[in-house]
Amino acid sequence: MQRNPQNDLDENGWELIPGAYDPEHLARISESLECIINLQDSAVRQSDGAVYAARNVLQLVPNLPELWPVPIIVQTLRNVLGPHCGLVRALYFDKPPQQTWALPWHKDLLIAITSGCPEAENYSRPRLRAGVLHTEPPLEVLQSMLTVRIHLDPTTESNGCLRVLSGSHHSGKELIIEGYPMKSIHSRSGDALLMRPLLVHASGRSKPECKEHRRVLHLEFAANEQLPGGVRWHTFHRVD
């Protein structure tokens, strides 16, 4: 019986879609991201200059909204978020060879909003991150979002794959570690991981002897262009 990504997302908070992007499509995405490596102020770098993270990727790669769509991801987004969903933020992560980092268990609770937004109830005070205002929105906003992580490289224990706690998105904003089964996400290049922002997840360190990159394009989608309280997304690109 064919698995239903929406059912898995509802129950576990994540779903891996194998082979969502073919090698040619993946190469086009990788080529478009090369500008991040070349722009000195666009990325977070290790001491040797290797890039391991970048914010504001939608501004750095203007053609990204036309580059990421493939039918299986577009249809899943519409099924899960509805017909008015849109791309609101893009991030880039890597673990270059012999350069490692890790993140502890956490949930993705911040969204990027436009400057000059009014004071609004149930939002945290906006703070600048890489020149863009970010805030923690009301719970219902995060519950109506979905993240798509496009794996540009295979992810393994060796290069510090993502770990998730299945079902932990049901605890709302509260970070609860105990009682949820842990899963290490092993994938091939071209696979896409769908996950709810409220899913507890962490990123392990790559092994000292690892010679592979672990590049991920992280895309965040929202169900609606309108936010409660008159707040506006920093960017919103409708999923066509």
N, C-alpha and C positions, 0 to 999 in steps of 0.2 A: 504494500500500500504506500502511495506517495505521501511524504511528510508535508505538513502544512506549516510554513514559516510563521504564520500569524498565531497558530496554536502554541508553537514552541516559544514564541516571544511572550505570549500571555503567561505561560506557565513558568518558564525558566528565566525570561528576561533577556535571552540572547538566542541567536541562531546563525550557524555558519552556512553560507551558500557556496559550495565548491564551484570553481571554474566560472564565476560570474563574468570575469573579464578575460578575453582571449589574449595571447601574447602580443598581437599587433596593437590592440587597444591599450593594453598595459604599457607598451613602449611609448605610445603617444602621451599618456599621462606622465610617465617618468621624464620624458623629454621636456614637457611643459614645466616641470618642477625644478629643472636645472637652474632657473633664474634665482631660486632661493639660495643656492650654494654660492652664486656669484655676487649677490647683493650683500654688502657687508653689514648693513643695519637691520636686515630682515630676520635674522635667525639667532638662536642661542648656540654658542660654539664651545667646544672643548678648548683646552689650552693650546692644542696643536692646530686649531682652526677648523677641525671637523664639525660639521653641522649635526646637531642631534635633536633640534626642535625648532619650529617656526609657527608664529601666530599670523593672523591677518592674511592667510593664503588666498582668500578670495580677492583681496586687493592686489596681491603680488602676481597672481595668475588670472588675469581678467577673463580668459576664455574657459575657465574651469566649469562654470555652469553649463556650458555646451559640451564639455569633454567627458564628464563622469557618467552621463546616463547610459544605461543598457536596459533592455526590456524587462528582465527579471527583477532588477532593483527598482525600476520605476513602478512596475505593477505592485510589488510588495509594499512600497511606500504608500501608494494610493489605497491599497487594501487595509493597511494598518492605521494610517493617519487621516485618510479621507481625500477627497478630490481637490482640496485647496491648499495642500501642503507645499512647503518651500524650503530651500536650502538657506540656512541662516548663519553658519560659521564653518570654517575649514581650518584644520591644523595639520601639521606635518611632524612626524616623529622618525627618528632613526637611532640605531645603536651601531655606530661605525665599528669596524674591526679594531679590537684592542682598546676600545673606548666603551665603558659600560656605565649604566646608571639604573636606578630602580625607583619605583614609586610604591608607597605602602597602600594598604586597603583604603579605598575611598569611593565616593560617588561624585559624578559630575554635576555640580549644583549651580554653576554660573552660566549666564547667557550674556551675549554681547548686545548692547543697546546703543541707540544713537545719543549723541550729546544733546544737552538741553531738555532732557525728559523731565516731566513734572514729578514732584514728590508723590509717591503712590503707596497705598497701603499694601502690606505684606511683601514688599521688596526690601532687600538690604540696601544700605547706602552705597551708591555706585562708586566704584574705584577704577582708576585707570590701569590697564594692562597693555603694554606695548602701544600706548596712544589711543586705546579704545576703552570706553566705559563698560564695565561688567557689573552685574548684580545677581543676587540670588532671588529668583522670582517666586511667586506662590507655587505651592505644590502642584496644582492642576496644570500649570504650564509645563513643568518637567514631565508630568505623566503623559502629556500629549506630544512628546518629542521622541525621536528615534535617531540613533547614531549609526552610520555606515562606515566601517573601517575597511578600506581597500588595501589588501596586502600586496605590496609591490615585490616583496621577497617572501620566501618560505619563513614560517615562524616555528621555532623549535625551542626545546629547553636550552640548547647551546647558545642561541642568540637572544635569550631573554623574552620568551613569549608572554602574552597576556594571560593572567589567571582570573577567573570569575567565580562568584558564589551564586550558583543557580537558585533563582527564586527570591533573592535578596532585594529585588526592586519592590517587593510587596511591603517592605517596612517603611515606605515613604522616604523622608529625608534622614531618618535615623540610621546611623551607621552601626549595624548589628553584624558581627562576624560569626558568632556561634550558631550552630544549627542548620547551616546551609552547606550543601555539598560543593566542594571545590573542583573546578575543571581547568586544566591547562589547555589553551587553544593552540593546537598544532595545525598548521595550514600550509597550502602551497601558494606560490605566487599566482595572483588572479582570483583567489578566493576572497569573499567579502563577509565580514562579520557584522551582523546586525545586533545592536544591543540597546537596551533602555538606559538613559542617563542615570537612573536611580539604581541600577545594578551595581553591587559592590564588586570592584575589580582592582587588580594590582599588576605591577609589571616587575618581573624578576630581573636580576643582573645577567648579562651575558657571561659566558665562560671565558676565562683569560686566554684560552687557546683558540677562541672563535675567530674565524676569518670571514664570516658572512655579515653583510648588512642586515638590518631589520627595519626596512622602510615601510611606513604606514601613512596613507592619506586618510585623515579622520574628518568625516563630514557629518554635520549636525542638521537635522531637519525638524521643522515644527509643523503642527497641523494647520495653523491659521496665521495669516499676516497680522491680525489684530491681537494685541496683548491687553490684559486687564489694566485698568487704571490710567489709560492714555499713554502708556509706555510704548516705545517703538523699537523694533529690531534694528540693529545697526545695518544689516543688509537682509533682504528677503528676495530670493530668486524662485519663482513659482516652478514647480515640477510639471513640465509639459508632457 
